[in-house]
Each structure stands twice: as C-alpha cells, then as structure tokens.
Amino acid sequence: MTEWTRDARALTYEELLLDFVARLGRHRAGRAACELHLSLLRPYHQQPHHLRIVRRTLEPLARRFDAGIYEMHNRNMIVLTRGAGLADVERYVSQVRALLADDPLFIGGDESQFFTWYELERDYDALVQRAHHLHEQRRAALDSVGAQTAVSRLLGGVAIRPMHLEQIERAIEHADLGNMLRRQDVCALAPGLPPERMFHELYFSMYDLAQALLPGHNVTADDFLFRHLTRVLDRRMLVLMTQRELLPLLRAAALNLNVRTVLSAEFLEFDRATNVKDRGSLAIELPALDIINEPHEYLFARDFLKERGYKIVLDGVKHLNLPLIDRDWLGFDFVKVTWTPSLYDDAAGHRGEALKSAIARIGRDRVVLCRVDSEDGLKAGEALGITLYQGRLIDGMGLAR
C-alpha cells in the first residue's frame, strides 16, 4: 500500500489505536485503558443501535477524562483515559451492563470477561500486544471481504429491483408451479414419543422459484417487492389447488395467504370451486404484519373465513409479542412463533415467566414454534410449555403413524 493510498482513505479505529498507543510509550503516567468485550454478547445485542447507545453512555467518561473511544471491527470498544481510576471507569461500565442486563453473559455467565482493565505504567506491553492483535484481525477480515461477497452472491443472489417485477409476474403467470409446491408438517411432540402430524403447510419454494424464473437473483431481499410477489403467488396457489389431483392435499392443510388475497375475487372462486368435503377444515395462515397494516381488513377477513369454516393461523409472530396478543379478540385458532436463538435466552431469563404465562393464556396446543432447526429450539419450547413444532429439525424425525 503506497503512502498516497493510505492518506487518501480514512484510517480504521484499529490503526488509530495502534498509532496512539505507540506514541504513549514515554507518557504512560496516569494513563489507563479499558476494553468492553461487546463481541461476547449475543448477536441481537450487537446491533448498530446498541453500539450507538453504548458509545453515548461512555461519552461523559470521555469528556471528563480526555478519553478516546475506539470502536473495533469485532464490536468491542476500547477507551483510553488520562487520570481516570478503575472506580471512575467502573461507574460507566456498570451503566452499560445495566442496559444489556438480559444478555446471557450477565445471567449466570462469567461477566468478568466483559471488561479488561489496563494501567499503562504496568500493563503497557499487554495493551500494545492487544492493539497489534486487533489490527491484524481487522486486516484479515478486510482481505476476506472479496471472497465472502462472492460466496454471498452465489448463495443469496442479487436483490430484485422494481424493473424485474413485470418480468417475474409474467413468468409466474405462465410457469408450471406444481413442481415448486412443497409441504411441511406441523407436529405435536411429547417426551419419548415420535412426532404426531397435526397439519401440513403448503407453500412454493422461493429458492426454486428464483432459480427457475430469475436465476442469480434473491426474491426475498427487498421486503416491499417480496410482499408484492407473494400476492401474485397467492393467486397462482389458489388456482393450482383447485386441480382435482391436488385436492386431497387440502385436507389437514394450511395455505399461507395475504389478507387482501382472502378478500379477492380469486379467493371467492377458490372457495366456490372447493367445498368442505374437499378441503376439510383448511387453515389459512395470515401474516401478523397485516393486522398492523390493515386491521379493519383483517377483522373482516377473519369473520368471513370463520363463517365459511376455515381455521385461522396467525403467522410470523415474534416471541416477545406473545404477551401482547389477545387470542379471543383476534379470533385465530393457532399462532406461529418464529424460532430464533434469542428465544432460548429469553426463556431462561427474566422474561421466561411472562412468555410462559402468555403461552398458557393463548393455549399450549395453539402455539406453533416454527423454523426450528436446532435442539435449542426444542429445549426453549419445552421450557415454555409449547407442544407444536415445525421446521427442518422436525422433518428429520420419524412421524407417528
């Protein structure tokens, strides 16, 4: 790297830290540093807004003791102070701990790992070594960005743009989507017994759809465009499922539709073309987001579906929203909660009792934990009293006959 190139770009915090520490070699008296190991927190506590708030919490320390705050590439923060003692710094570190108190690191974990203290008169060499190590880590991360980007593009594809919509819609209207139809079971689990199938969800494979209709593109990358596409796919799903050879799949099944689709002419035609004998008590999965965006339309669709004998599944609910859900008012039969690792932590933490109470109020046999792909999902669900599950992990288990 030439000196011109180095000067032409912004220096990283790792380079700034290394440069400043090197210049402190003969000025160590009264100097101290602390490193907050935010990288040890769960990923959901390392979001940009968390880091902004942590920095804001440390800024009074910086003003009081002429400190510099260095944000490392791994989310850690190092604060270099002049004249601050351990007690002075601990005051602000305690405030950061309080903000993140529900992280497993502070609940039964070894929170002593969160904070490293350096007194430069004694620990100068250790801080220099740490600064070099972080700088090398940063360089290694930058060197791998190109490869990681290539892999990401290969696996995820390029995000679709509005210009692609007309092309995709035309392709969807004329494609044979029967080959992309998938089913996944929702199962009841009891200790020592194989899963028992309760119903199955019918859906289109979005990966196969993207590869067939727009190779190299990720149709889920843009939320707004993806929701538009789901409405187009809803219409094709309704037409497809009226085919005589597919009618048996509707029994003990669920279709994932938008609220507006339920209120469309296409759904009325589907309802007319099938009957209770064909479809049984078919469940319609409606996105929880539609309740927020279109509450009146949801309530109207709910009443219409109930009158016609359909079951209702509230889909895409985040677990922390469970205490806010009133099943009697919303009138659903099942609610699908999306599994994330944070559910495991919250089930074991101080939010666990509130979640368990909410699930008991909704009904333990009415809550489905979906997208379960690890044993931690089952452990968290069991701790909260959940009995219904869906996901790749469940697919691999032997079903009860």
DARA-V119932 format. One record per backbone hydrogen bond with DSSP energy under -0.5 kcal/mol. NH is the residue of the N-H (numbers start at 0). CO is the residue of the C=O. E is the energy in kcal/mol with one decimal. If there is no record, write none. Layout:
BEGIN
nh->NH co->CO e->E
nh->NH co->CO e->E
END
This chain:
BEGIN
nh->5 co->1 e->-2.2
nh->6 co->2 e->-2.4
nh->7 co->3 e->-1.5
nh->8 co->4 e->-0.7
nh->8 co->5 e->-0.7
nh->15 co->11 e->-2.3
nh->16 co->12 e->-2.8
nh->17 co->13 e->-2.3
nh->18 co->14 e->-2.4
nh->19 co->15 e->-2.4
nh->20 co->16 e->-2.7
nh->21 co->17 e->-2.0
nh->22 co->18 e->-1.5
nh->23 co->19 e->-0.8
nh->23 co->20 e->-0.8
nh->24 co->21 e->-1.2
nh->26 co->23 e->-1.9
nh->30 co->27 e->-2.2
nh->31 co->80 e->-1.8
nh->32 co->117 e->-2.7
nh->33 co->78 e->-1.9
nh->34 co->115 e->-2.4
nh->35 co->33 e->-0.5
nh->35 co->76 e->-3.3
nh->36 co->34 e->-0.7
nh->36 co->113 e->-2.8
nh->37 co->35 e->-1.9
nh->39 co->36 e->-1.8
nh->40 co->37 e->-1.6
nh->44 co->41 e->-2.5
nh->45 co->42 e->-2.0
nh->49 co->46 e->-0.8
nh->50 co->46 e->-2.0
nh->51 co->47 e->-2.3
nh->52 co->48 e->-1.9
nh->53 co->49 e->-2.4
nh->54 co->50 e->-2.4
nh->55 co->51 e->-2.4
nh->56 co->52 e->-2.2
nh->57 co->53 e->-1.6
nh->58 co->54 e->-1.1
nh->59 co->55 e->-0.5
nh->60 co->57 e->-0.6
nh->61 co->57 e->-1.7
nh->62 co->58 e->-2.4
nh->63 co->59 e->-2.3
nh->64 co->60 e->-2.1
nh->66 co->61 e->-1.8
nh->67 co->79 e->-2.0
nh->69 co->67 e->-0.6
nh->69 co->77 e->-3.0
nh->70 co->68 e->-0.5
nh->71 co->69 e->-0.7
nh->71 co->75 e->-2.8
nh->74 co->71 e->-1.7
nh->76 co->35 e->-1.8
nh->77 co->69 e->-2.5
nh->78 co->33 e->-2.8
nh->79 co->67 e->-2.2
nh->79 co->77 e->-0.5
nh->80 co->31 e->-3.3
nh->80 co->78 e->-0.6
nh->81 co->64 e->-1.8
nh->82 co->29 e->-3.3
nh->88 co->84 e->-2.0
nh->89 co->85 e->-2.8
nh->90 co->86 e->-1.3
nh->91 co->87 e->-0.7
nh->91 co->88 e->-0.8
nh->92 co->88 e->-2.3
nh->93 co->89 e->-2.5
nh->94 co->90 e->-0.9
nh->95 co->91 e->-1.8
nh->96 co->92 e->-2.5
nh->97 co->93 e->-2.2
nh->98 co->94 e->-1.7
nh->99 co->95 e->-1.3
nh->100 co->97 e->-1.1
nh->102 co->99 e->-2.2
nh->105 co->102 e->-2.2
nh->106 co->103 e->-0.9
nh->107 co->105 e->-0.6
nh->108 co->103 e->-0.6
nh->110 co->108 e->-1.2
nh->112 co->109 e->-1.7
nh->113 co->110 e->-1.7
nh->114 co->111 e->-0.9
nh->115 co->34 e->-2.0
nh->117 co->32 e->-3.1
nh->119 co->30 e->-1.6
nh->119 co->117 e->-0.6
nh->121 co->118 e->-1.6
nh->122 co->118 e->-4.4
nh->123 co->119 e->-1.1
nh->126 co->122 e->-2.0
nh->127 co->123 e->-2.5
nh->128 co->124 e->-2.4
nh->129 co->125 e->-2.1
nh->130 co->126 e->-2.7
nh->131 co->127 e->-2.4
nh->132 co->128 e->-2.3
nh->133 co->129 e->-2.4
nh->134 co->130 e->-2.1
nh->135 co->131 e->-2.5
nh->136 co->132 e->-2.3
nh->137 co->133 e->-2.3
nh->138 co->134 e->-2.1
nh->139 co->135 e->-2.5
nh->140 co->136 e->-2.3
nh->141 co->137 e->-2.4
nh->142 co->138 e->-2.4
nh->143 co->139 e->-1.2
nh->144 co->141 e->-1.0
nh->147 co->143 e->-2.7
nh->148 co->144 e->-2.8
nh->149 co->145 e->-2.1
nh->150 co->146 e->-2.3
nh->151 co->147 e->-2.7
nh->152 co->148 e->-2.4
nh->153 co->149 e->-2.1
nh->154 co->150 e->-2.6
nh->155 co->151 e->-3.2
nh->156 co->151 e->-0.7
nh->156 co->152 e->-1.1
nh->157 co->215 e->-3.0
nh->159 co->217 e->-1.3
nh->163 co->160 e->-2.4
nh->164 co->160 e->-0.6
nh->164 co->161 e->-1.2
nh->165 co->161 e->-0.5
nh->167 co->163 e->-2.6
nh->168 co->164 e->-3.1
nh->169 co->165 e->-2.2
nh->170 co->166 e->-1.9
nh->171 co->167 e->-2.9
nh->172 co->168 e->-2.3
nh->173 co->169 e->-1.2
nh->174 co->170 e->-1.3
nh->176 co->174 e->-1.2
nh->178 co->175 e->-0.8
nh->179 co->176 e->-1.4
nh->180 co->177 e->-1.0
nh->181 co->202 e->-3.6
nh->183 co->200 e->-1.8
nh->185 co->198 e->-3.4
nh->186 co->184 e->-0.5
nh->186 co->388 e->-2.9
nh->187 co->195 e->-2.9
nh->188 co->386 e->-2.5
nh->192 co->189 e->-2.2
nh->194 co->397 e->-0.7
nh->195 co->187 e->-2.3
nh->196 co->194 e->-0.5
nh->197 co->185 e->-3.1
nh->198 co->185 e->-1.3
nh->199 co->251 e->-2.0
nh->200 co->183 e->-3.1
nh->201 co->253 e->-2.8
nh->202 co->181 e->-2.3
nh->204 co->179 e->-2.3
nh->205 co->203 e->-0.8
nh->208 co->204 e->-2.3
nh->209 co->205 e->-2.5
nh->210 co->206 e->-2.4
nh->211 co->207 e->-2.1
nh->212 co->208 e->-2.8
nh->213 co->209 e->-2.2
nh->216 co->213 e->-1.5
nh->217 co->157 e->-3.0
nh->218 co->216 e->-0.7
nh->220 co->217 e->-1.0
nh->222 co->220 e->-0.6
nh->225 co->221 e->-2.6
nh->226 co->222 e->-2.4
nh->227 co->223 e->-1.7
nh->228 co->224 e->-2.2
nh->229 co->225 e->-2.3
nh->230 co->226 e->-1.2
nh->231 co->227 e->-1.3
nh->232 co->228 e->-2.7
nh->233 co->229 e->-2.4
nh->234 co->230 e->-1.6
nh->235 co->231 e->-1.5
nh->236 co->232 e->-2.7
nh->237 co->233 e->-2.3
nh->238 co->234 e->-1.8
nh->239 co->235 e->-2.8
nh->240 co->236 e->-2.5
nh->241 co->238 e->-1.2
nh->242 co->239 e->-1.7
nh->245 co->242 e->-1.7
nh->246 co->242 e->-1.0
nh->246 co->243 e->-0.7
nh->248 co->245 e->-1.6
nh->249 co->246 e->-1.8
nh->250 co->247 e->-1.0
nh->252 co->249 e->-1.2
nh->253 co->199 e->-1.6
nh->254 co->282 e->-2.4
nh->255 co->201 e->-0.8
nh->256 co->254 e->-0.8
nh->256 co->284 e->-2.2
nh->261 co->257 e->-1.6
nh->262 co->258 e->-1.3
nh->263 co->260 e->-1.7
nh->266 co->260 e->-0.6
nh->267 co->263 e->-1.6
nh->268 co->264 e->-2.1
nh->269 co->265 e->-2.0
nh->270 co->266 e->-2.9
nh->271 co->267 e->-1.9
nh->272 co->268 e->-2.5
nh->273 co->269 e->-1.5
nh->278 co->274 e->-2.9
nh->279 co->275 e->-2.3
nh->281 co->279 e->-1.4
nh->282 co->252 e->-2.5
nh->283 co->310 e->-2.6
nh->284 co->254 e->-3.1
nh->284 co->282 e->-0.5
nh->285 co->283 e->-0.6
nh->285 co->312 e->-2.9
nh->286 co->256 e->-0.6
nh->287 co->314 e->-2.9
nh->289 co->286 e->-1.2
nh->290 co->286 e->-0.6
nh->290 co->287 e->-1.0
nh->291 co->287 e->-1.0
nh->292 co->288 e->-2.5
nh->293 co->289 e->-2.9
nh->297 co->293 e->-2.5
nh->298 co->294 e->-2.3
nh->299 co->295 e->-2.1
nh->300 co->296 e->-2.7
nh->301 co->297 e->-3.1
nh->302 co->298 e->-2.0
nh->303 co->299 e->-2.2
nh->304 co->300 e->-2.8
nh->305 co->301 e->-2.5
nh->306 co->302 e->-2.1
nh->307 co->303 e->-1.6
nh->308 co->305 e->-1.4
nh->309 co->304 e->-2.5
nh->310 co->281 e->-2.2
nh->312 co->283 e->-2.6
nh->313 co->333 e->-2.9
nh->314 co->285 e->-2.9
nh->314 co->312 e->-0.7
nh->316 co->335 e->-2.4
nh->320 co->317 e->-2.1
nh->321 co->318 e->-1.4
nh->323 co->320 e->-1.6
nh->324 co->321 e->-1.7
nh->326 co->324 e->-0.7
nh->329 co->325 e->-2.5
nh->330 co->326 e->-2.6
nh->331 co->326 e->-0.6
nh->332 co->311 e->-2.9
nh->333 co->311 e->-1.8
nh->334 co->365 e->-2.5
nh->335 co->313 e->-3.4
nh->336 co->334 e->-0.6
nh->336 co->367 e->-3.4
nh->337 co->316 e->-2.1
nh->338 co->369 e->-2.4
nh->342 co->339 e->-1.8
nh->343 co->339 e->-0.7
nh->343 co->340 e->-0.6
nh->344 co->340 e->-1.3
nh->345 co->341 e->-2.7
nh->346 co->342 e->-2.5
nh->347 co->343 e->-1.2
nh->348 co->344 e->-1.0
nh->351 co->348 e->-1.6
nh->354 co->350 e->-2.2
nh->355 co->351 e->-2.7
nh->356 co->352 e->-2.5
nh->357 co->353 e->-2.2
nh->358 co->354 e->-2.3
nh->359 co->355 e->-2.1
nh->360 co->356 e->-2.1
nh->361 co->357 e->-2.4
nh->362 co->358 e->-2.8
nh->365 co->362 e->-2.4
nh->366 co->362 e->-0.6
nh->367 co->334 e->-3.0
nh->367 co->365 e->-0.5
nh->368 co->366 e->-0.5
nh->368 co->387 e->-2.5
nh->369 co->336 e->-2.6
nh->369 co->367 e->-0.8
nh->371 co->389 e->-2.5
nh->372 co->370 e->-0.6
nh->376 co->373 e->-1.0
nh->377 co->373 e->-0.9
nh->378 co->374 e->-2.3
nh->379 co->375 e->-2.6
nh->380 co->376 e->-2.3
nh->381 co->377 e->-2.7
nh->382 co->378 e->-2.1
nh->383 co->379 e->-1.4
nh->384 co->380 e->-0.6
nh->384 co->381 e->-0.8
nh->385 co->380 e->-2.8
nh->386 co->363 e->-1.1
nh->387 co->366 e->-0.9
nh->388 co->186 e->-2.8
nh->389 co->368 e->-2.1
nh->392 co->371 e->-2.2
nh->393 co->371 e->-0.6
nh->394 co->390 e->-2.0
nh->395 co->391 e->-1.2
nh->396 co->393 e->-1.7
nh->399 co->194 e->-4.1
END
